[in-house]
């Protein structure tokens, strides 16, 4: 009886039981926990150095490396691991994708395995500039340390606290954190740092570029003194600014670098196109038609330019989207997941928005604008040709980019090879042709109204003139009425 009444009520009032509105494919319904990315693959082409079996690693760590496909060291691993495994501090300069993450993960696992009783607290703290990088490190740590009895937790902003607090309460031994959320939890008393004996600062130059100087100093001052912990710093460039901020909190670190003068890997093929600013997009369309890239990261210097280029690419039939620094985290994660799956072929981004992006198999990096900071050029093109694969970096240089280009080439120590495009490389922009066909909204007649059409042989009406009051009608002498009575 009760069920019958409920069914009757549903039929009479369907609006009370209407399901949720369908959510667009582009706009997320709500903030959600991002999915853990796939662990990075073994770099067989790049790893041709010392075998891991000769480093004296413990069986759980060595087994995890071999099962993940890691058998030999990359150059940075071969230079750094003999130092870190002895418990010494290190400041390593390594390119993105060189295998530096495995250096500090192996060091942490070996250090913690030597301890007989491990309290359920944070013993190793890994600082990362972005939550994408923090999640990537967590995925790599779970892969390499699958046979180690350690709990890993990623702490980052943009999502709720419940899951992260639960991981801390369960006694996470290794915490990977972004500075902002870490300080928040430290101030609330949810994370104690007095048990930290291993510290890693990953992509230190990026962290400083993103404005985390004061946050980094706040965290370092609240850790145990440097002689009671091991510190490892990794950066694409060991600039004086990075060393000035971090060295006071490290215990005489040894510096290591792999080809410090060679900032760009050999497998990146660079090309430079000199083109007028008005013809940049037309040339971009021609390059995309000729190259037929599988996955493209396109960089612009401003947010406005990034979104504009992405919209014009979509209007020309390309699966493209734009990502900027002020994009909501949920939207950002959704776009990155679609880019990794291949639903989005071209991702236009600013340098700030691209921080911490780790996407495998990026075939092309296109600099729609030459970056003002020459080091950004190195970071940009380093996102292709990862894991020993080949990639292409294409730069479009307009008349406004010549001074920035000079700084980039001075940093590289060489000239970027110039390619002169043929006439048929410039493709007509469909977005402009479409916009030219339709009149603007202000010029279109209102709905239901027709524009007045002058009658045949009708005399032209005099134009109204601006001014105060109405102009008196002029009369011809023939039509003028006689004065007086």
C-alpha distance (Angstrom), angle and dihedral (degrees) to the residues before:
residue distance angle dihedral
X1 . . .
X2 3.77 . .
X3 3.81 91.9 .
X4 3.80 90.7 50.8
X5 3.81 90.7 53.3
X6 3.81 90.3 49.2
X7 3.80 91.9 51.1
X8 3.78 91.2 48.6
X9 3.79 90.2 50.2
X10 3.82 91.0 51.5
X11 3.81 92.0 51.6
X12 3.79 93.5 47.8
X13 3.81 94.9 45.3
X14 3.80 108.0 30.2
X15 3.76 92.9 160.5
X16 3.78 90.9 70.0
X17 3.81 91.8 60.6
X18 3.73 101.0 37.8
X19 3.80 111.9 139.1
X20 3.77 123.5 -120.9
X21 3.75 117.6 -68.9
X22 3.80 113.5 -99.5
X23 3.77 111.6 -97.2
X24 3.77 119.6 -130.6
X25 3.76 118.6 -112.2
X26 3.78 90.4 -121.2
X27 3.82 102.4 43.5
X28 3.82 119.4 62.4
X29 3.78 117.5 -135.2
X30 3.78 96.1 -136.9
X31 3.77 144.3 -16.2
X32 3.79 110.6 -74.4
X33 3.77 139.7 173.4
X34 3.83 109.4 -86.3
X35 3.77 117.9 -120.6
X36 3.78 117.1 -105.3
X37 3.83 108.9 -102.0
X38 3.78 123.3 -122.5
X39 3.82 115.3 -88.5
X40 3.77 114.3 -103.9
X41 3.77 118.1 -97.2
X42 3.79 127.0 -111.7
X43 3.80 113.2 -91.0
X44 3.78 101.5 -131.7
X45 3.80 93.9 165.7
X46 3.81 92.4 47.7
X47 3.82 99.7 36.6
X48 3.79 105.6 73.3
X49 3.80 100.0 126.6
X50 3.78 135.1 91.5
X51 3.84 115.1 -15.3
X52 3.80 114.2 -112.3
X53 3.80 88.4 -130.0
X54 3.83 89.2 69.2
X55 3.81 94.3 56.8
X56 3.80 94.0 75.3
X57 3.80 94.8 -117.2
X58 3.79 121.4 172.1
X59 3.85 116.9 -99.2
X60 3.87 96.2 -108.8
X61 3.82 92.3 53.6
X62 3.80 94.5 42.4
X63 3.81 91.6 47.9
X64 3.81 91.2 51.3
X65 3.82 91.0 50.2
X66 3.80 93.9 49.4
X67 3.80 93.8 46.2
X68 3.81 89.2 51.8
X69 3.81 90.6 51.9
X70 3.82 98.0 -104.5
X71 3.81 111.3 134.6
X72 3.81 105.7 142.5
X73 3.78 134.6 37.4
X74 3.77 127.0 -107.2
X75 3.84 115.2 -131.5
X76 3.81 94.1 -94.2
X77 3.80 91.3 47.0
X78 3.79 92.8 50.0
X79 3.81 91.5 51.1
X80 3.81 98.9 40.8
X81 3.82 106.7 37.6
X82 3.84 96.0 64.7
X83 3.82 87.1 56.5
X84 3.80 100.4 42.9
X85 3.80 95.2 42.7
X86 3.83 87.2 61.5
X87 3.79 89.6 58.0
X88 3.81 96.3 -107.8
X89 3.80 125.9 141.0
X90 3.77 117.9 -108.8
X91 3.81 139.7 -167.0
X92 3.79 107.7 -162.0
X93 3.78 128.7 -172.5
X94 3.78 110.4 -153.7
X95 3.77 136.9 153.6
X96 3.77 122.8 -111.9
X97 3.79 110.5 -84.6
X98 3.82 95.1 21.3
X99 3.81 94.9 121.0
X100 3.81 99.4 -100.9
X101 3.82 92.5 138.3
X102 3.79 90.3 66.7
X103 3.82 89.7 53.6
X104 3.79 96.5 64.3
X105 3.82 94.9 33.9
X106 3.82 92.2 55.1
X107 3.80 90.2 45.3
X108 3.81 92.3 51.3
X109 3.80 93.6 47.3
X110 3.81 92.8 49.1
X111 3.79 92.8 47.2
X112 3.80 95.1 49.6
X113 3.81 94.2 43.7
X114 3.81 90.4 60.1
X115 3.80 91.1 61.8
X116 3.78 115.5 91.5
X117 3.80 99.0 -153.7
X118 3.80 117.7 30.2
X119 3.80 114.9 -168.0
X120 3.83 117.9 -140.8
X121 3.82 94.5 -103.6
X122 3.79 140.8 98.0
X123 3.81 108.3 -70.6
X124 3.82 99.4 158.5
X125 3.81 124.3 40.7
X126 3.82 120.5 -166.5
X127 3.81 116.6 -169.9
X128 3.81 118.1 -156.1
X129 3.84 128.4 177.3
X130 3.82 97.3 -132.6
X131 3.74 137.6 29.3
X132 3.82 91.7 -122.8
X133 3.79 89.3 61.0
X134 3.83 91.3 44.2
X135 3.80 90.8 53.9
X136 3.80 91.1 46.4
X137 3.81 91.5 52.7
X138 3.80 89.7 49.0
X139 3.81 91.1 52.3
X140 3.81 91.7 48.2
X141 3.81 90.9 47.2
X142 3.78 92.6 52.0
X143 3.80 90.0 50.0
X144 3.81 98.2 47.8
X145 3.81 95.1 36.6
X146 3.79 98.2 44.2
X147 3.82 90.4 122.8
X148 3.80 94.9 44.6
X149 3.84 120.2 92.8
X150 3.79 95.3 -128.0
X151 3.79 131.5 123.0
X152 3.81 118.5 -139.8
X153 3.81 125.9 -160.0
X154 3.81 130.0 -173.0
X155 3.82 115.3 -147.5
X156 3.82 116.7 -166.2
X157 3.79 141.2 139.3
X158 3.76 132.1 -107.9
X159 3.83 95.4 62.9
X160 3.77 136.9 68.2
X161 3.80 125.6 -72.9
X162 3.81 100.4 -129.5
X163 3.80 100.3 84.6
X164 3.80 93.6 42.5
X165 3.82 94.0 47.2
X166 3.79 89.6 49.6
X167 3.82 90.6 54.1
X168 3.81 90.5 50.6
X169 3.79 92.8 47.7
X170 3.80 90.1 51.7
X171 3.80 88.3 58.6
X172 3.81 109.2 -101.2
X173 3.80 108.5 -156.9
X174 3.82 95.6 -165.1
X175 3.82 119.4 40.1
X176 3.82 121.5 -168.0
X177 3.80 108.7 -166.5
X178 3.76 145.7 168.9
X179 3.83 112.9 -131.1
X180 3.81 98.9 -115.3
X181 3.81 99.6 53.7
X182 3.81 91.3 38.2
X183 3.81 92.5 57.2
X184 3.79 89.6 46.7
X185 3.80 92.2 55.4
X186 3.80 92.0 42.6
X187 3.80 91.8 54.9
X188 3.81 90.9 48.6
X189 3.79 90.8 51.6
X190 3.81 95.7 -117.8
X191 3.82 94.3 119.5
X192 3.80 123.4 45.9
X193 3.79 116.4 -159.8
X194 3.80 99.7 -171.7
X195 3.84 90.4 93.6
X196 3.83 95.3 53.2
X197 3.81 109.9 119.3
X198 3.83 98.7 159.6
X199 3.81 124.0 53.4
X200 3.80 127.9 -175.2
X201 3.80 125.1 -174.8
X202 3.80 106.9 -168.1
X203 3.82 122.1 -164.8
X204 3.80 91.2 1.6
X205 3.80 93.7 176.8
X206 3.80 90.8 55.8
X207 3.77 90.5 48.9
X208 3.78 91.8 55.9
X209 3.81 92.6 43.8
X210 3.80 89.4 55.4
X211 3.81 91.9 55.4
X212 3.81 100.1 -102.9
X213 3.81 94.8 132.1
X214 3.80 96.6 111.8
X215 3.79 92.2 38.0
X216 3.79 90.8 52.7
X217 3.79 92.3 49.1
X218 3.82 90.7 47.9
X219 3.82 91.0 54.7
X220 3.81 96.2 43.5
X221 3.80 92.6 50.9
X222 3.82 90.6 56.3
X223 3.79 96.6 50.8
X224 3.80 124.5 91.1
X225 3.84 112.6 -82.0
X226 3.80 116.5 -78.1
X227 3.82 93.9 -107.2
X228 3.82 89.9 61.0
X229 3.80 96.4 52.7
X230 3.80 141.0 40.8
X231 3.79 116.2 -117.4
X232 3.81 127.0 -160.0
X233 3.79 123.0 -172.8
X234 3.80 124.0 -169.9
X235 3.78 124.9 -174.4
X236 3.79 138.7 157.8
X237 3.81 87.9 -131.0
X238 3.81 126.2 24.3
X239 3.78 94.3 -148.8
X240 3.83 121.4 176.3
X241 3.81 88.5 -108.9
X242 3.80 92.2 58.1
X243 3.79 93.4 46.8
X244 3.81 93.4 45.2
X245 3.80 92.7 56.9
X246 3.81 100.0 39.7
X247 3.82 105.5 33.9
X248 3.84 96.2 72.9
X249 3.82 87.5 62.4
X250 3.83 96.6 47.1
X251 3.80 132.0 79.8
X252 3.83 106.2 -120.4
X253 3.81 95.3 -58.7
X254 3.78 121.1 -152.4
X255 3.79 114.3 -125.7
X256 3.78 119.8 -133.5
X257 3.77 129.7 177.1
X258 3.77 137.4 173.8
X259 3.80 111.1 -140.2
X260 3.82 93.4 -27.7
X261 3.80 91.5 -174.7
X262 3.78 91.9 51.2
X263 3.78 104.6 70.9
X264 3.82 97.6 167.8
X265 3.79 123.0 62.1
X266 3.79 118.0 -120.7
X267 3.79 94.2 -119.3
X268 3.83 92.6 65.6
X269 3.80 111.4 93.5
X270 3.81 109.4 -154.6
X271 3.80 125.7 -154.8
X272 3.81 130.4 179.6
X273 3.81 125.7 -158.2
X274 3.80 121.1 -166.6
X275 3.80 105.9 -150.5
X276 3.79 137.9 156.2
X277 3.77 114.9 -100.3
X278 3.82 92.0 -118.8
X279 3.82 90.9 55.3
X280 3.81 98.5 44.4
X281 3.78 97.1 99.7
X282 3.79 93.1 43.7
X283 3.81 89.5 54.1
X284 3.81 90.4 45.9
X285 3.81 89.9 57.6
X286 3.78 90.2 49.9
X287 3.82 92.6 49.7
X288 3.80 91.2 50.2
X289 3.81 90.5 51.0
X290 3.79 92.5 49.9
X291 3.81 98.6 41.0
X292 3.83 98.2 39.2
X293 3.82 91.3 -160.1
X294 3.80 122.0 -159.7
X295 3.82 98.0 -148.0
X296 3.81 125.8 8.6
X297 3.79 134.2 -170.8
X298 3.81 108.6 -161.3
X299 3.81 118.2 -167.5
X300 3.80 128.6 -155.5
X301 3.79 129.1 178.2
X302 3.82 97.8 -129.7
X303 3.79 137.4 41.4
X304 3.81 92.6 -126.1
X305 3.79 92.3 52.9
X306 3.80 91.9 46.3
X307 3.79 94.8 54.7
X308 3.81 92.3 41.3
X309 3.81 93.4 53.3
X310 3.82 91.5 46.4
X311 3.81 91.7 51.5
X312 3.79 92.6 48.7
X313 3.80 91.1 49.0
X314 3.81 90.1 52.1
X315 3.81 89.7 49.7
X316 3.82 87.8 55.1
X317 3.79 92.5 54.2
X318 3.81 101.6 -96.6
X319 3.81 123.6 135.1
X320 3.80 94.2 -121.8
X321 3.80 136.7 146.5
X322 3.79 135.6 179.8
X323 3.80 126.9 -128.3
X324 3.82 123.7 -167.0
X325 3.78 136.1 176.1
X326 3.82 95.8 -102.0
X327 3.81 93.9 53.3
X328 3.84 113.9 122.4
X329 3.79 113.3 -101.2
X330 3.80 94.4 -120.0
X331 3.81 91.5 52.5
X332 3.80 90.9 45.4
X333 3.81 93.0 52.2
X334 3.80 91.2 47.4
X335 3.81 92.9 52.3
X336 3.80 92.1 47.5
X337 3.79 91.9 50.5
X338 3.80 91.1 50.4
X339 3.80 90.0 47.8
X340 3.81 91.7 51.3
X341 3.83 91.4 47.9
X342 3.80 91.7 50.8
X343 3.81 97.4 -113.4
X344 3.80 87.7 118.1
X345 3.80 114.3 47.1
X346 3.81 99.2 -177.7
X347 3.81 123.1 39.1
X348 3.79 114.6 -171.3
X349 3.80 112.6 -158.6
X350 3.77 145.5 165.6
X351 3.79 120.5 -124.6
X352 3.81 92.0 -107.0
X353 3.81 92.7 50.8
X354 3.80 92.4 48.2
X355 3.80 94.6 57.3
X356 3.77 110.4 125.1
X357 3.80 96.1 7.8
X358 3.79 110.6 150.4
X359 3.79 109.6 -179.0
X360 3.77 120.5 159.0
X361 3.80 124.1 -139.2
X362 3.81 98.6 24.9
X363 3.80 100.3 165.7
X364 3.81 98.9 -173.2
X365 3.79 137.4 27.5
X366 3.81 113.5 -166.0
X367 3.79 121.3 -166.1
X368 3.79 102.6 -154.7
X369 3.82 85.6 179.1
X370 3.80 127.3 26.3
X371 3.83 106.8 -115.1
X372 3.80 117.5 -112.5
X373 3.81 90.7 -138.5
X374 3.83 108.0 60.9
X375 3.82 91.9 -150.6
X376 3.80 88.6 62.2
X377 3.80 87.9 64.1
X378 3.80 89.9 60.2
X379 3.80 91.4 47.8
X380 3.80 91.7 48.0
X381 3.77 99.5 51.4
X382 3.80 91.0 39.9
X383 3.79 87.9 74.4
X384 3.79 91.2 75.0
X385 3.82 128.9 57.9
X386 3.80 90.9 38.9
X387 3.80 123.1 163.1
X388 3.79 91.0 23.6
X389 3.80 94.4 -59.8
X390 3.78 125.2 133.2
X391 3.77 123.1 -103.9
X392 3.77 141.2 169.0
X393 3.80 129.7 -127.2
X394 3.82 115.0 -162.1
X395 3.80 121.8 -171.1
X396 3.80 125.2 -165.9
X397 3.80 110.1 -154.8
X398 3.80 118.4 -165.4
X399 3.76 130.0 -177.4
X400 3.82 90.3 -86.2
X401 3.83 93.4 54.5
X402 3.79 102.6 57.1
X403 3.81 96.4 98.2
X404 3.80 93.0 46.6
X405 3.81 89.4 48.4
X406 3.80 90.8 56.2
X407 3.81 90.9 54.8
X408 3.81 91.4 49.0
X409 3.80 93.1 51.4
X410 3.81 91.0 46.7
X411 3.80 89.5 55.0
X412 3.80 92.2 47.6
X413 3.78 91.7 46.4
X414 3.79 91.0 -134.9
X415 3.78 143.0 67.6
X416 3.80 118.3 -97.9
X417 3.83 109.4 -120.4
X418 3.81 110.3 -101.9
X419 3.81 122.2 -136.3
X420 3.80 118.6 -164.8
X421 3.82 111.1 -148.1
X422 3.78 122.3 -135.3
X423 3.79 122.4 -125.5
X424 3.81 93.3 -101.0
X425 3.81 91.5 57.1
X426 3.80 90.2 77.9
X427 3.81 109.7 86.6
X428 3.80 125.0 -164.2
X429 3.80 113.1 -105.3
X430 3.82 107.8 -122.3
X431 3.79 91.0 -161.4
X432 3.82 91.5 64.5
X433 3.80 94.0 45.1
X434 3.79 91.0 50.6
X435 3.77 93.2 47.8
X436 3.81 90.6 51.4
X437 3.80 94.2 57.6
X438 3.76 99.0 58.1
X439 3.80 121.5 64.2
X440 3.75 119.5 -126.8
X441 3.78 119.3 -91.6
X442 3.82 92.9 -109.3
X443 3.82 92.5 56.5
X444 3.79 96.6 47.6
X445 3.86 116.5 97.9
X446 3.77 116.3 -111.0
X447 3.80 118.7 -97.6
X448 3.80 113.0 -85.3
X449 3.78 94.0 16.0
X450 3.79 127.4 103.1
X451 3.71 126.1 -150.0
X452 3.79 114.4 -110.3
X453 3.79 112.4 -102.7
X454 3.81 115.8 -155.3
X455 3.81 115.8 -120.4
X456 3.76 120.4 -112.4
X457 3.84 114.7 -83.9
X458 3.80 88.9 4.4
X459 3.78 116.9 157.1
X460 3.84 112.9 -111.7
X461 3.78 114.0 -104.2
X462 3.80 116.8 -121.4
X463 3.79 114.7 -109.5
X464 3.77 119.2 -108.5
X465 3.74 114.4 -112.9
X466 3.75 124.4 -144.5
X467 3.77 119.1 -115.5
X468 3.74 143.6 95.4
X469 3.77 118.2 -57.7
X470 3.78 126.7 -4.3
X471 3.73 123.6 -55.9
X472 3.78 114.3 -117.8
X473 3.75 115.0 -110.8
X474 3.79 112.0 -108.7
X475 3.77 115.9 -132.8
X476 3.72 129.1 -158.6
X477 3.83 118.1 -118.9
X478 3.81 91.4 -112.3
X479 3.80 94.6 54.9
X480 3.79 94.8 41.5
X481 3.81 114.7 113.6
X482 3.81 117.0 -123.5
X483 3.74 115.4 -99.7
X484 3.72 121.1 -115.1
X485 3.73 127.4 15.4
